[in-house]
Amino acid sequence: MNSVQKSEDLSGKIKVALDKAIEKLIAEEKTRDGYLVVSDKKGRVQKIPAKDFKVR
């Protein structure tokens, strides 16, 4: 296996783990009626209720 393939495999695994962590964060904040702070493409920071996020 060459280094490019290893890098692509690792990138995929990192993305899957990150997606799971984000879903867990949203679910936990929903139970606490919490908020998440995100930024849009223009860099504006917004505080959004976790209940407004959809989890797959």
N, CA, C and O of each residue as an XYZ file, in Angstrom:
224
protein
N       0.852     -1.177      0.000
C       0.000      0.000      0.000
C       0.895      1.237      0.000
O       1.803      1.359      0.822
N       0.631      2.138     -0.918
C       1.467      3.335     -0.971
C       0.955      4.399     -0.004
O      -0.121      4.270      0.579
N       1.744      5.436      0.146
C       1.414      6.461      1.143
C       0.152      7.246      0.785
O      -0.547      7.719      1.681
N      -0.151      7.393     -0.503
C      -1.359      8.120     -0.899
C      -2.594      7.334     -0.472
O      -3.557      7.913      0.033
N      -2.569      6.016     -0.674
C      -3.696      5.184     -0.263
C      -3.861      5.208      1.248
O      -4.984      5.294      1.744
N      -2.767      5.135      1.983
C      -2.832      5.168      3.439
C      -3.433      6.485      3.916
O      -4.243      6.509      4.843
N      -3.030      7.572      3.278
C      -3.540      8.889      3.651
C      -5.037      8.986      3.378
O      -5.778      9.537      4.192
N      -5.490      8.461      2.250
C      -6.911      8.494      1.912
C      -7.717      7.637      2.879
O      -8.812      8.025      3.287
N      -7.178      6.459      3.252
C      -7.865      5.596      4.215
C      -7.983      6.291      5.562
O      -9.040      6.256      6.192
N      -6.912      6.917      6.002
C      -6.906      7.607      7.282
C      -7.854      8.801      7.253
O      -8.559      9.053      8.230
N      -7.877      9.530      6.157
C      -8.769     10.686      6.032
C     -10.225     10.255      6.157
O     -11.016     10.930      6.816
N     -10.581      9.155      5.539
C     -11.947      8.643      5.628
C     -12.318      8.257      7.041
O     -13.421      8.549      7.502
N     -11.398      7.600      7.732
C     -11.648      7.191      9.115
C     -11.789      8.403     10.030
O     -12.626      8.409     10.932
N     -10.982      9.414      9.803
C     -11.069     10.637     10.613
C     -12.407     11.324     10.374
O     -13.034     11.801     11.321
N     -12.852     11.381      9.126
C     -14.136     12.017      8.815
C     -15.285     11.281      9.493
O     -16.179     11.918     10.049
N     -15.275      9.951      9.456
C     -16.338      9.172     10.101
C     -16.352      9.442     11.603
O     -17.417      9.651     12.183
N     -15.181      9.440     12.235
C     -15.090      9.691     13.678
C     -15.550     11.102     14.023
O     -16.234     11.301     15.026
N     -15.183     12.077     13.207
C     -15.595     13.460     13.449
C     -17.107     13.613     13.309
O     -17.732     14.308     14.111
N     -17.700     12.977     12.308
C     -19.151     13.029     12.134
C     -19.873     12.441     13.344
O     -20.874     12.991     13.805
N     -19.361     11.322     13.856
C     -19.970     10.696     15.042
C     -19.857     11.619     16.256
O     -20.800     11.738     17.039
N     -18.711     12.265     16.411
C     -18.510     13.169     17.549
C     -19.449     14.371     17.470
O     -19.988     14.802     18.490
N     -19.646     14.905     16.288
C     -20.551     16.049     16.113
C     -21.987     15.638     16.420
O     -22.717     16.375     17.082
N     -22.393     14.462     15.939
C     -23.745     13.978     16.227
C     -23.949     13.788     17.726
O     -25.011     14.114     18.255
N     -22.935     13.262     18.413
C     -23.018     13.061     19.855
C     -23.129     14.400     20.584
O     -23.913     14.539     21.523
N     -22.345     15.377     20.149
C     -22.388     16.717     20.746
C     -23.771     17.333     20.603
O     -24.311     17.882     21.563
N     -24.342     17.243     19.417
C     -25.676     17.801     19.175
C     -26.702     17.106     20.055
O     -27.541     17.770     20.665
N     -26.649     15.776     20.133
C     -27.605     15.021     20.945
C     -27.496     15.400     22.418
O     -28.511     15.560     23.096
N     -26.271     15.543     22.914
C     -26.082     15.913     24.322
C     -26.607     17.317     24.608
O     -27.233     17.551     25.642
N     -26.357     18.241     23.701
C     -26.828     19.617     23.903
C     -28.349     19.705     23.804
O     -28.967     20.532     24.475
N     -28.954     18.860     22.973
C     -30.416     18.840     22.882
C     -31.025     18.430     24.219
O     -32.040     18.989     24.635
N     -30.414     17.460     24.893
C     -30.971     17.002     26.169
C     -30.871     18.079     27.238
O     -31.656     18.080     28.186
N     -29.928     18.987     27.103
C     -29.741     20.074     28.071
C     -30.402     21.373     27.632
O     -30.264     22.400     28.296
N     -31.119     21.327     26.518
C     -31.678     22.542     25.910
C     -30.581     23.580     25.697
O     -30.763     24.769     25.955
N     -29.445     23.099     25.221
C     -28.291     23.961     25.035
C     -28.226     24.592     23.658
O     -29.127     24.446     22.832
N     -27.146     25.286     23.445
C     -26.895     25.988     22.178
C     -25.575     25.526     21.589
O     -24.701     25.029     22.300
N     -25.441     25.697     20.280
C     -24.175     25.470     19.593
C     -23.770     26.775     18.918
O     -24.610     27.496     18.379
N     -22.501     27.063     18.952
C     -21.987     28.272     18.328
C     -21.311     27.853     17.025
O     -20.379     27.049     17.029
N     -21.788     28.403     15.917
C     -21.266     28.076     14.595
C     -21.013     29.358     13.815
O     -21.490     30.432     14.182
N     -20.257     29.225     12.733
C     -20.060     30.382     11.865
C     -20.529     30.026     10.457
O     -20.459     28.872     10.033
N     -21.005     31.038      9.749
C     -21.434     30.805      8.379
C     -20.260     31.023      7.430
O     -19.138     31.270      7.871
N     -20.517     30.933      6.150
C     -19.442     31.051      5.149
C     -18.791     32.428      5.132
O     -17.657     32.581      4.678
N     -19.512     33.424      5.628
C     -18.959     34.778      5.670
C     -18.210     35.063      6.961
O     -17.686     36.160      7.154
N     -18.161     34.056      7.859
C     -17.424     34.211      9.105
C     -18.214     34.798     10.253
O     -17.659     35.061     11.320
N     -19.498     35.006     10.050
C     -20.336     35.528     11.129
C     -20.643     34.410     12.122
O     -21.052     33.318     11.726
N     -20.451     34.679     13.384
C     -20.677     33.698     14.441
C     -22.124     33.795     14.902
O     -22.655     34.886     15.112
N     -22.755     32.622     15.054
C     -24.150     32.587     15.469
C     -24.335     31.565     16.581
O     -23.696     30.513     16.577
N     -25.201     31.872     17.522
C     -25.561     30.963     18.604
C     -26.926     30.383     18.251
O     -27.920     31.106     18.185
N     -26.964     29.066     18.024
C     -28.181     28.417     17.550
C     -28.616     27.344     18.551
O     -27.778     26.571     19.017
N     -29.900     27.280     18.890
C     -30.369     26.233     19.796
C     -30.103     24.848     19.196
O     -30.318     24.630     18.004
N     -29.640     23.927     20.024
C     -29.322     22.581     19.546
C     -30.553     21.892     18.982
O     -30.437     21.050     18.091
N     -31.721     22.234     19.484
C     -32.953     21.597     19.002
C     -33.204     21.890     17.523
O     -33.957     21.162     16.875
N     -32.589     22.937     16.979
C     -32.761     23.301     15.577
C     -31.889     22.465     14.629
O     -32.073     22.516     13.413
N     -30.941     21.698     15.181
C     -30.066     20.868     14.366
C     -30.712     19.501     14.150
O     -31.385     18.980     15.038
N     -30.507     18.932     12.981
C     -31.009     17.592     12.680
C     -29.851     16.604     12.774
O     -28.769     16.847     12.240
N     -30.089     15.495     13.455
C     -29.079     14.441     13.558
C     -29.534     13.305     12.660
O     -30.708     12.935     12.654
N     -28.615     12.766     11.917
C     -28.951     11.681     10.977
C     -29.431     10.466     11.679
O     -29.753      9.468     11.034
